[in-house]
Amino acid sequence: MNDSSDRKKASVTKESDGLKLTAKEEEVMCLLWSEGPMFVKDMLEHMPEPKPHFNTVSTVVRGLEARGYVTHKSYGGSYRYEATVSRKSWCRTKFGSMVKRYFNNSYLGMVSALVEEDQLSVGELRELLDIIEDKGKSDSKKS
C-alpha cells in the first residue's frame, strides 16, 4: 500500500470511529496538543508517576497513528510524533456527541440541565446571551 492510500485510510478510520479515545490515548493526545511534536521518551518525562513502560506508550502512539490521530517523522532510529487532529476539532466532536447522546441533540436541553443543577449562573447565562448577540452581529456583517 502506498503512502497516500495509507493516509486516506487513516482519515476514513478516524472519521468512522467518531474520535473515540481511551484514557491513555487521550493522555498522549493532550501531551501532543500542549507540548507539540514529541518522541516517546519525552512523553514519558511528562507523564505522572507511576510512569508506564516505554513499550506501552509506544504501542499507544502507534495505535493512534494507525487510526490517523498522529503522524511521525523519522530521526535516525527514533520517531517524533505529532497530532494530526487538533484539540479544537476533537473537543467539538466530543461535545457534539455528548449533546446528541445525553440531551437528545438539544443544546437548549444541555444548557437547561446545567441551570437546573446550579452549574450555570444567571450571570453566566447573560454572558452567553452577549456572545450569541455579538455572533449574530458579526454574522450579519459578513452577509
Secondary structure as the mmCIF struct_conf table of DSSP 4:
data_model
#
loop_
_struct_conf.conf_type_id
_struct_conf.id
_struct_conf.beg_label_comp_id
_struct_conf.beg_label_asym_id
_struct_conf.beg_label_seq_id
_struct_conf.end_label_comp_id
_struct_conf.end_label_asym_id
_struct_conf.end_label_seq_id
HELX_RH_AL_P HELX_RH_AL_P1 ASP A 3 SER A 16
TURN_TY1_P TURN_TY1_P1 ASP A 17 LEU A 19
HELX_RH_AL_P HELX_RH_AL_P2 ALA A 23 GLU A 35
BEND BEND1 PRO A 37 PRO A 37
STRN STRN1 MET A 38 PHE A 39
HELX_RH_AL_P HELX_RH_AL_P3 VAL A 40 HIS A 46
BEND BEND2 MET A 47 MET A 47
HELX_LH_PP_P HELX_LH_PP_P1 PRO A 48 PRO A 48
BEND BEND3 GLU A 49 PRO A 50
HELX_LH_PP_P HELX_LH_PP_P2 LYS A 51 HIS A 53
HELX_RH_AL_P HELX_RH_AL_P4 PHE A 54 ALA A 66
TURN_TY1_P TURN_TY1_P2 ARG A 67 GLY A 68
BEND BEND4 TYR A 69 TYR A 69
STRN STRN2 VAL A 70 TYR A 75
TURN_TY1_P TURN_TY1_P3 GLY A 76 GLY A 77
STRN STRN3 SER A 78 ALA A 83
BEND BEND5 THR A 84 VAL A 85
HELX_RH_AL_P HELX_RH_AL_P5 ARG A 87 TYR A 102
BEND BEND6 PHE A 103 PHE A 103
TURN_TY1_P TURN_TY1_P4 ASN A 104 ASN A 105
HELX_RH_AL_P HELX_RH_AL_P6 TYR A 107 GLU A 116
TURN_TY1_P TURN_TY1_P5 GLU A 117 ASP A 118
BEND BEND7 LEU A 120 LEU A 120
HELX_RH_AL_P HELX_RH_AL_P7 VAL A 122 LYS A 142
#
